[in-house]
Amino acid sequence: MSDEQLREELKELKLTKSQMIVLDILRSSGKNGVTPKQLLDKVSFAPRTVRYALRKLLKKRLIKRVPCLQDMRQWIYVPA
């Protein structure tokens, strides 16, 4: 799927600006994924905003979360 097709599809989902930014960061990270703390280091959002965006993206099945093998208390978020 091209970037243009993806953007059109995402417009239909009515994502907020913060959700779009979080999703772009996750897509650029690839299969390695990102922890919420790493996301916070990359954006200037409040932690609550990042948690909310992650929750909404999970609900829309645009991202997945997998356990972090180095620290089982954390989750790693990857694009679906």
C-alpha contacts under 8 A as a table, 3 or more apart, distances in Angstrom:
res1	aa1	res2	aa2	distance
1	M	5	Q	6.32
1	M	6	L	6.58
2	S	5	Q	5.31
2	S	6	L	6.25
3	D	6	L	5.04
3	D	7	R	6.12
4	E	7	R	5.15
4	E	8	E	6.32
5	Q	8	E	5.19
5	Q	9	E	6.21
6	L	9	E	5.07
6	L	10	L	6.11
7	R	10	L	5.03
7	R	11	K	6.16
8	E	11	K	5.13
8	E	12	E	6.67
9	E	12	E	5.36
9	E	13	L	6.85
10	L	13	L	5.08
10	L	14	K	6.72
10	L	15	L	6.77
11	K	14	K	5.25
11	K	15	L	6.78
15	L	19	Q	5.87
15	L	20	M	6.26
16	T	19	Q	5.15
16	T	20	M	6.27
17	K	20	M	5.10
17	K	21	I	6.27
18	S	21	I	5.13
18	S	22	V	6.16
18	S	49	T	7.45
18	S	50	V	7.58
18	S	53	A	6.54
19	Q	22	V	5.15
19	Q	23	L	6.03
19	Q	53	A	4.90
19	Q	54	L	7.39
19	Q	56	K	7.81
19	Q	57	L	7.06
20	M	23	L	5.08
20	M	24	D	6.09
21	I	24	D	5.08
21	I	25	I	6.29
22	V	25	I	5.18
22	V	26	L	6.26
22	V	39	L	7.45
22	V	50	V	7.48
22	V	53	A	7.10
22	V	54	L	7.60
23	L	26	L	5.06
23	L	27	R	6.09
23	L	57	L	7.82
23	L	63	I	7.85
23	L	79	P	7.50
24	D	27	R	5.06
24	D	28	S	6.15
25	I	28	S	5.15
25	I	29	S	6.21
25	I	39	L	7.71
26	L	29	S	5.10
26	L	30	G	6.70
26	L	33	G	6.48
26	L	34	V	6.63
26	L	77	Y	7.23
26	L	78	V	5.98
26	L	79	P	6.02
27	R	30	G	5.51
27	R	78	V	7.50
27	R	79	P	5.86
29	S	32	N	6.27
29	S	33	G	5.79
29	S	34	V	6.96
29	S	78	V	7.95
30	G	33	G	6.21
30	G	78	V	7.16
30	G	79	P	7.43
31	K	78	V	6.22
31	K	79	P	7.55
32	N	78	V	7.20
33	G	76	I	5.59
33	G	77	Y	5.22
33	G	78	V	4.53
33	G	79	P	7.72
34	V	38	Q	6.02
34	V	39	L	6.55
34	V	76	I	5.25
34	V	77	Y	5.35
34	V	78	V	6.77
35	T	38	Q	5.21
35	T	39	L	6.35
35	T	74	Q	7.22
35	T	75	W	6.14
35	T	76	I	4.70
35	T	77	Y	6.19
36	P	39	L	4.96
36	P	40	L	6.23
36	P	50	V	7.37
36	P	51	R	7.56
36	P	75	W	7.77
36	P	76	I	7.52
36	P	77	Y	7.82
37	K	40	L	5.05
37	K	41	D	6.38
38	Q	41	D	5.09
38	Q	42	K	6.54
39	L	42	K	5.19
39	L	43	V	6.39
39	L	50	V	7.60
40	L	43	V	5.35
40	L	44	S	6.86
40	L	45	F	6.87
40	L	46	A	7.74
40	L	47	P	6.70
40	L	50	V	7.19
41	D	44	S	7.56
45	F	49	T	6.13
45	F	50	V	6.65
46	A	49	T	5.29
46	A	50	V	6.67
47	P	50	V	5.21
47	P	51	R	6.24
48	R	51	R	5.14
48	R	52	Y	6.11
49	T	52	Y	5.09
49	T	53	A	6.12
50	V	53	A	5.10
50	V	54	L	6.13
51	R	54	L	5.15
51	R	55	R	6.13
52	Y	55	R	5.10
52	Y	56	K	6.21
53	A	56	K	5.21
53	A	57	L	6.10
54	L	57	L	5.14
54	L	58	L	6.07
55	R	58	L	5.16
55	R	59	K	6.22
56	K	59	K	5.01
56	K	60	K	6.29
57	L	60	K	5.12
57	L	61	R	6.12
57	L	62	L	5.41
57	L	63	I	5.94
58	L	61	R	4.88
58	L	62	L	6.10
58	L	63	I	5.35
58	L	64	K	6.24
58	L	65	R	7.92
59	K	62	L	7.81
60	K	63	I	7.98
61	R	64	K	7.01
61	R	80	A	6.80
62	L	79	P	6.24
62	L	80	A	5.28
63	I	77	Y	6.65
63	I	78	V	5.60
63	I	79	P	4.23
63	I	80	A	4.41
64	K	77	Y	5.69
64	K	78	V	5.39
64	K	79	P	6.09
64	K	80	A	5.50
65	R	75	W	6.07
65	R	76	I	5.47
65	R	77	Y	4.42
65	R	78	V	6.22
66	V	75	W	5.62
66	V	76	I	5.26
66	V	77	Y	6.44
66	V	78	V	7.77
67	P	72	M	6.04
67	P	73	R	7.80
67	P	74	Q	6.34
67	P	75	W	4.64
67	P	76	I	5.98
68	C	71	D	5.44
68	C	72	M	5.34
68	C	73	R	7.44
68	C	74	Q	5.60
68	C	75	W	5.25
68	C	76	I	5.63
69	L	72	M	5.79
71	D	74	Q	5.90
72	M	75	W	7.48
